[in-house]
Amino acid sequence: MIDSNTFDHEPINKPSGKRQRIANLTSNILNPFLLCLALIILFSFNSTASTSEAIKWASISTGLGIMPVFLVIVYLLRQGKLDNFFIAAREQRTRIYVIGCLSATAGCITLALLGAPDILVAGFITGVSTAFVFAFINLWWKISLHTAIVAASATILVMLYGWIAAGAVALVPLTAWSRIELECHSLTQTISGAFLATLLVFLLFQPLAMV
């Protein structure tokens, strides 16, 4: 039986081979930063009447909700304080979660004060809640943020576009497989991340945005 603590740190033996290359590509493409950026752009263009307005809200949201965390990770990598960009070691994730919580909270408050579209504010409220919950869990267990964001994104797409977007749901098990294949998470950690994020979308995003 594999101990889940095995996945709390970066794998000692780096995976290699075709399966691992596919897993690595999947994990890199379906990463939290890119998916959150994609959602911000989608929300911005979906809820505004002009391109300039959409670009304005997308820029503000990205600048407040994504860039601070991204820049801190890059800085810590250059300082040798992180092992890799997606932070395989659970202990190294703590400060990133704290920064993410502060950044998302600031973004949420700013967007609300500026009168941003409801769907953007709802997205940030859901993101803030997810960040705080996952940060708390991370104190003892490395729940998968990759599968969480993919599952949340797929759920939101289905909410917005109906079952025509159901194909996005297939990305959830694909992402879970990639994280397990790369020895970054256990099966339980990937399933828990996907389930919890989906639950938060139903509890928070749906009633706030789907009005």
C-alpha positions in Angstrom: 0.0 0.0 0.0 1.4 3.4 -1.0 1.5 6.1 1.7 0.0 9.4 0.5 3.0 11.1 2.1 5.1 9.7 -0.7 3.5 12.4 -2.9 4.3 15.3 -0.6 7.7 15.9 -2.1 9.2 16.0 -5.6 9.8 12.5 -7.0 13.4 11.3 -6.4 13.5 9.4 -9.7 12.3 11.7 -12.5 9.8 9.8 -14.8 10.9 9.3 -18.4 9.5 7.7 -21.5 6.6 8.4 -23.8 3.8 8.0 -21.1 5.6 10.5 -18.9 6.2 13.0 -21.7 2.5 12.9 -22.5 1.7 13.3 -18.8 4.1 16.2 -18.5 2.7 17.9 -21.5 -0.9 17.4 -20.2 0.1 18.8 -16.8 1.8 21.8 -18.3 -1.0 22.7 -20.7 -3.9 22.1 -18.2 -2.1 24.1 -15.4 -3.9 26.4 -12.9 -2.4 29.6 -14.3 -3.5 29.0 -17.9 -6.9 27.8 -17.0 -7.6 30.7 -14.6 -6.5 33.1 -17.3 -8.7 31.4 -19.8 -11.7 31.7 -17.5 -11.0 35.4 -16.8 -10.9 36.1 -20.5 -14.1 34.1 -21.1 -16.0 35.9 -18.3 -14.8 39.3 -19.5 -15.8 38.8 -23.1 -19.0 37.0 -22.1 -20.3 39.8 -19.9 -19.4 43.0 -21.7 -20.7 44.9 -24.7 -17.4 45.9 -26.2 -13.9 44.5 -26.8 -12.3 47.4 -25.0 -14.4 46.9 -21.9 -13.6 43.2 -21.9 -9.9 43.8 -22.2 -10.1 46.3 -19.3 -11.7 43.8 -17.0 -9.5 41.0 -18.1 -6.4 43.1 -17.5 -7.5 44.2 -14.0 -8.5 40.6 -13.1 -5.3 39.1 -14.4 -3.1 41.8 -12.8 -4.7 41.3 -9.4 -5.6 37.6 -9.3 -2.8 35.9 -11.3 0.3 38.0 -11.8 1.3 38.5 -8.2 1.4 34.7 -7.6 3.1 34.0 -10.9 5.8 36.6 -10.2 6.4 35.4 -6.7 6.9 31.8 -7.9 9.3 33.0 -10.6 11.2 35.0 -8.1 11.4 32.1 -5.6 12.5 29.8 -8.3 15.4 32.1 -9.3 16.4 32.3 -5.6 16.4 28.5 -5.4 13.7 28.4 -2.8 11.3 26.3 -4.9 12.1 23.0 -6.5 10.0 23.5 -9.6 7.3 25.8 -11.0 4.3 23.7 -10.0 5.8 23.1 -6.5 5.8 19.4 -5.9 6.9 19.7 -2.2 3.8 20.3 0.0 5.7 22.4 2.5 6.8 24.8 -0.2 3.2 25.4 -1.3 2.2 27.1 2.0 3.6 30.6 1.2 2.2 30.4 -2.3 -1.2 29.6 -1.0 -1.0 32.5 1.4 0.0 34.9 -1.4 -2.8 33.4 -3.6 -5.4 34.0 -0.9 -4.3 37.6 -0.4 -4.1 38.3 -4.1 -7.5 36.7 -4.9 -9.1 38.6 -2.0 -7.7 41.9 -3.1 -8.9 41.2 -6.6 -12.3 40.3 -5.5 -12.7 43.4 -3.4 -11.3 45.6 -6.1 -13.6 44.2 -8.8 -16.7 44.6 -6.6 -15.8 48.2 -5.8 -15.2 49.0 -9.4 -18.5 47.5 -10.5 -17.1 44.6 -12.5 -19.5 42.1 -14.2 -21.2 39.8 -11.7 -19.7 36.7 -13.3 -16.2 38.0 -12.7 -16.9 38.8 -9.1 -18.5 35.4 -8.7 -15.5 33.7 -10.2 -13.2 35.6 -7.8 -15.3 34.8 -4.8 -15.2 31.1 -5.7 -11.5 31.3 -6.3 -10.9 33.0 -3.0 -12.9 30.3 -1.1 -11.1 27.5 -3.0 -7.7 29.0 -2.2 -8.5 29.3 1.6 -9.9 25.8 1.8 -7.0 24.2 -0.2 -4.5 26.2 1.9 -5.9 24.8 5.1 -5.9 21.2 3.7 -2.3 21.7 2.5 -1.1 22.1 6.1 -1.2 18.3 6.3 -2.1 16.9 2.9 -1.2 17.8 -0.7 -4.6 18.0 -2.4 -4.4 18.4 -6.2 -4.9 22.0 -7.5 -4.5 20.8 -11.1 -7.5 18.6 -11.0 -9.4 21.1 -8.9 -9.1 23.9 -11.5 -9.8 21.6 -14.4 -12.9 20.2 -12.8 -14.1 23.7 -11.8 -13.5 25.0 -15.3 -15.3 22.1 -16.9 -18.3 22.5 -14.5 -18.5 26.2 -15.3 -18.4 25.6 -19.0 -21.3 23.2 -18.7 -23.2 25.7 -16.7 -22.6 28.4 -19.3 -23.0 26.5 -22.5 -24.9 23.3 -21.5 -24.0 19.8 -22.5 -22.4 21.0 -25.7 -19.4 21.7 -23.4 -19.6 18.3 -21.7 -16.5 17.1 -23.6 -14.5 19.3 -21.2 -15.3 16.9 -18.4 -13.0 14.3 -20.0 -10.1 16.6 -19.2 -10.6 15.9 -15.5 -9.5 12.2 -15.5 -6.8 13.0 -18.1 -5.4 15.6 -15.7 -5.7 13.2 -12.7 -3.8 10.5 -14.7 -1.0 13.0 -15.6 -0.5 14.0 -12.0 -0.4 10.4 -10.8 1.8 9.4 -13.7 4.3 12.1 -12.7 4.1 10.9 -9.1 3.0 14.4 -7.9 -0.3 13.2 -6.4 -2.1 10.1 -5.3 -5.4 9.0 -6.8 -7.2 10.1 -3.6 -5.6 13.6 -3.8 -6.6 14.1 -7.4 -10.2 12.9 -6.9 -10.5 15.0 -3.7 -9.3 18.1 -5.5 -11.8 17.7 -8.4 -14.7 16.9 -6.1 -14.1 19.8 -3.7 -13.6 22.4 -6.4 -16.8 21.2 -8.2 -18.7 21.4 -5.0 -17.6 25.0 -4.4 -18.6 25.9 -7.9 -22.1 24.6 -7.3 -22.3 26.3 -3.8 -20.8 29.7 -4.7 -20.4 30.4 -8.4 -23.7 29.1 -9.6 -26.0 31.1 -7.3 -23.9 34.2 -7.6 -23.3 34.2 -11.4 -26.2 32.3 -12.9 -28.9 34.9 -12.2 
